Amino acid sequence: MGPMSLPQRRPLDGITVVSLEQAVAAPYATRQLADLGARVIKVERPGDGDFARRYDTTVHGQSSYFVWLNRSKESLTLDLKDPRAREVLHQLLDRADVFVQNLAPGAAARLGLGVDALGEGHPRLIPCTISGYGTSGPWADRKAYDLLVQCQTGLVSLTGTAEETARTGISVADIAAGMYAYSGILTALYTRAVTGTAHPVEVSLFEALAEWMGQPAYYTRYGGTQPPRLGTQHATIAPYGAFTAADGKDVLFSIQNEREWAALCARFLGRPELADDPRFATGSDRVTHREELNAVVAERVARSGAEEILKELDDVGIACAGVNDVAAFLDHPVLAARDRWREVGVPGGAQVQALLPPADLAGLPARMDPVPAVGEHTEAILTELGRDDIAALRADGVI
């Protein structure tokens, strides 16, 4: 018999993250750390826990947001208004590498968990603060929810049709902030490993989404007007958008350069002379004369069914796709063929389908452990800390 194989190590095995988190942004950051093997201890209110648990009840009685954001974590309930709970938290922080919080403005400081206090008490700890508009400046005390930030950054003014604006259909400001918190924490862990210094990380929803607004910001500042709102059409490239086929299904395709434009004219539109038409000769010309161009394309697409259109565009070498609904996305052949789905447990014993994290590290499996029930790990964590007052804490509602 050969030697027993050791369990596969993950990149963040041995790293402990304590998170005083709620809603979306911070849980998204910490779930991705958990995916990489970090131990994430999620501190929740006794009883109800993270309010995101009650956003909906569609996933075997659980919230779709919560199931997405909280797998592979341990749940510890603490009423931090009680000094014994704060003592437990500091015991955890003594052993932790990262502390994440996205509490309401000023709440962490009032609990003695501000960045300066943490630096004095826990010099190796990397604190990460996620706020709405930053911890300084005129809006530091404002609450910020995802759609408010979509409005403040101008994203909503770019999204929708010419007639009306629309919110982006996912929590894009929260997701942006969660991504920058995640990458910022990874950077701080690397820097601490190399230099020994723990640098605090700060991310705001507003500044995270502001970064994602870079292209329209440059276009507006230096072009004098903001990109137009055009539904599924692209504001600065044409033709690029959805057109309706003869069977009523939408087909979206994109022309990125003059070679593709000439091929589209000759082999799909059947009108090679359009390639040199002065109205359409360059990308800027095509955007300027978008309505005339779209009329030509729409008439051609309307003559054939969607599947036939997609095959013809593929044959010409034009990037194209049907416009899926969410159910079609769930059944996508790429996800099935690439084996991207895994089963993850949720409270109550059910299993749900979850996608693997998008960044594959060759030879290092992602962690896909269950979503915790409220306080599921409280007693185990307190026992690990050597607490002998668990019954009293439970009786007094501290845990």
Secondary structure, DSSP 8 states (H G I E B T S, - for coil): ----------TTTT-EEEEE--TTHHHHHHHHHHHTT-EEEEEE-TTT-SGGGGS--TBTTB-HHHHHH-TTEEEEE--TTSHHHHHHHHHHHHH-SEEEE--STTHHHHTT-SHHHHHHH-TT-EEEEEESS-SSSTTTT----HHHHHHHTTHHHHSB-SS-B---SS-HHHHHHHHHHHHHHHHHHHHHHHHS----EEEEHHHHHHHHTHHHHHHHHHHSS-----TTS-SSSSSEEEEE-TTS-EEEEE--SHHHHHHIIIIIIS-GGGGG-TTTSSHHHHHHTHHHHHHHHHHHHTTS-HHHHHHHHHHHT-EEEE---HHHHHT-HHHHHTT-EEEEE-TTS-EEEEE--SS-BTTB---------TTTTHHHHHHHTT-S-HHHHHHTT--
